[in-house]
Amino acid sequence: MTRLFAGTPFDRPPHCDVCDELEENCTCPPPPPEAPFRIAPDKQTARLAIEKRKRGKTVTVIRDLPAVGNDLPSLLATLKSKCGAGGSLHDEHIEIQGNQLEAVRAELQKIGYKVKG
């Protein structure tokens, strides 16, 4: 019976790209993890707005910051702690409880974002 990949590179066991040893015998350190792609804050503009919710609740909404290229959960945590309020992440916008417009604007500008609204 002939094997499908007999005599091809897929027939041989895998080797390390650095030391050319078998992968199971390789002692090379693992490669460092790649840093995630990030967009610089000074190249982005955040749009701020105050919205009313059910039962008269007010929230401050931060829009136009893409999820790819930003660490939105970390930014949310920073803003929540700075404002002393709760908040959440919905799709690609951040909501902070209450009318926190000035505190959010000041913190985003301190980080380096351009702010409109």
C-alpha positions in Angstrom: 0.0 0.0 0.0 1.4 3.4 -1.0 1.1 6.4 1.3 -0.4 9.5 -0.2 2.5 11.8 0.7 5.4 9.3 0.4 8.6 11.0 -0.7 7.2 14.6 -0.2 8.1 17.1 2.5 4.8 16.2 4.2 6.0 12.6 4.7 8.8 13.6 7.1 8.3 14.6 10.7 8.3 18.4 11.4 11.6 20.1 12.1 12.4 23.4 13.9 13.0 26.3 11.5 15.8 27.7 13.7 17.9 24.7 14.7 16.6 22.1 12.2 16.1 19.5 15.0 13.0 17.4 15.2 10.3 19.5 16.9 10.1 17.1 19.8 13.9 17.4 20.5 14.1 21.2 19.9 15.4 23.3 22.8 14.9 26.7 21.1 12.9 29.2 23.2 9.4 29.9 21.9 9.1 33.0 19.7 7.8 36.1 21.5 4.1 36.8 21.0 3.3 39.4 18.4 2.1 42.7 19.8 -1.5 43.4 18.7 -2.1 46.1 16.1 -2.9 49.4 17.7 -3.9 52.8 16.1 -2.2 55.8 17.8 -4.7 57.8 19.9 -3.7 61.1 18.1 -4.8 59.6 14.8 -8.4 59.0 16.0 -11.4 61.2 16.8 -13.9 60.2 19.5 -17.4 61.6 19.3 -19.1 62.3 22.6 -22.8 62.5 23.2 -25.3 62.5 26.1 -28.3 60.3 25.6 -31.5 59.7 27.6 -32.5 56.1 28.3 -35.6 54.5 29.8 -36.9 56.0 33.0 -34.9 59.2 32.5 -31.5 57.7 32.9 -28.7 59.6 31.2 -25.5 58.1 29.7 -22.4 59.5 28.1 -21.7 57.7 24.8 -18.3 57.6 23.1 -18.4 56.6 19.4 -16.2 56.3 16.3 -13.4 54.4 18.0 -12.9 51.1 16.0 -12.7 47.9 18.0 -9.8 46.7 15.7 -6.8 48.8 16.6 -8.0 49.8 20.1 -8.2 48.2 23.5 -11.7 49.3 24.2 -12.2 47.2 27.4 -9.1 48.8 28.9 -10.3 52.3 27.8 -13.7 51.5 29.4 -12.1 50.5 32.7 -10.0 53.7 32.7 -13.0 56.0 32.0 -15.2 54.2 34.6 -12.6 54.6 37.3 -11.9 58.2 36.4 -15.6 59.1 36.4 -16.5 57.0 39.4 -19.4 55.5 37.5 -20.5 52.3 35.8 -20.4 51.7 32.1 -20.5 49.1 29.4 -19.2 48.3 25.9 -21.8 47.9 23.2 -20.6 46.9 19.7 -18.1 49.7 18.9 -19.2 52.3 21.4 -18.7 52.9 25.1 -21.4 54.0 27.5 -20.6 55.6 30.9 -23.5 56.1 33.3 -24.6 59.7 34.0 -23.7 63.0 32.5 -19.9 62.6 32.5 -19.2 64.6 29.4 -16.5 66.9 30.8 -14.7 64.2 32.7 -14.6 61.8 29.7 -13.5 64.7 27.4 -10.7 65.6 29.7 -9.5 62.0 30.1 -9.6 61.2 26.4 -7.7 64.4 25.6 -5.1 63.5 28.3 -4.6 60.1 26.6 -4.2 61.8 23.3 -7.5 61.3 21.4 -9.1 64.1 19.4 -12.6 64.8 20.8 -15.7 66.2 19.1 -19.1 66.8 20.7 
